[in-house]
Amino acid sequence: MAGREEKWAIIDESDHTLTVINPWQFETGQCCVITRRHVATLLDLSNEECGAIACSAKRVAEALVQTYQPLGILTFQTTASIADRKRHTSIFMSFPVRREVIGV
């Protein structure tokens, strides 16, 4: 599924998060864990929400590592502007993949 859908496909969800595949990937398997509650940064999350994000990120990372055997995992958090406090905090994950794994 990674890299083949034209929309943000939900691949996992919990009470606090949605995990989606990015339809405009820069790396194979690039995905995003999104909070359900609107918050500007990780600092605005409860401990329970932080734990849910970490568990979701780990779960999708394990699946993608097993599938693609990436060279590493790049994880970063996007930050909404101060003026826009209604955005969701997102954890983006990218998996640089060895070329022979994806056949290029």
N, C-alpha and C positions, 0 to 999 in steps of 0.2 A: 504494500500500500504506500509506503514512503516514497514520495516524489511522483506519484502517479495520479493523484486526485486534483481536481480543479478548484476545490473549496477546502475550507478548514475542517477536516474530518476529525470528529471526536474519537479518540482511541481509548480513553480511560476517564473515569470521573469518580469523585467522592463527594461527601457532604460539603467540602470546602474548596474543591478544585475541579477543573476540567483540563485534560491533556489533549492537545490537538497536534496534527501534522501540518506543518507550514506548506501551503501549496506552491510557494515561490521560493524553494530551497536553494541556498547557496552551497550546502553540503548535503549529501544523501542522509536521510533520516532526521533532518532538522525538525525539532518539535518545540512545543511551548506548553508549560504548565501555567494555567491562569487561575487566579483566585476568583471565587464566586462573589465575594464581597468587594465592593469598590474601595480601594485604598491606594494611596499615592506611592508608598514604598514598603519594603519589608518591615521597616520600623513601626509601621502602623498596624501590623498583624498581631493577633493574639498568639500565645505560645502554641495553642492547639492548631491554629491555621499554619503556623510555621512548620510544625511537625507534619501536617498533611501535605504541604508542598514538598518537603524533603522526601517523604515516603513515595509520593507520586513521581518525583524526579528520579529517584532510585529505581522504581519499578520499570519505568520506560527506558532508563539507561541500561538496565540489565537485559531487557528484551532486545534493544538495538545492538548492544555489544555482542550478544549471542548470535544475532543475525548477520551483522556486518563486520565483526572483528576490527573495530576502528583503531586508529593509532592513538586516540585519546578522546577525552570528552571535554568540550568547552561549555561552561555554564555561566550565564550572566543574567542580571536582573535589569529590566527596563525601569526607568523612573519617569513618572508623569510630571508635567510642569507644576509649579506651585499654584498657578492659577486654576488648574484643572484637577480638582480633588476627586473626580468621579471616575477616574480610570482604574482599571484592574492592574494589580501588580502581576508581572509575568516573568517567569523564569524560562529563558530560551536555552536550548541545548543543541549543540552541534557536534557531529561526530566525523572528524576527518577519516576517510576510509582509504585503505590501500587500493590502488587501482585494479589489481588482479582480482579483488573480491567482487567488484561491480562490473568487471569485464571491459574496462577501457584502457 
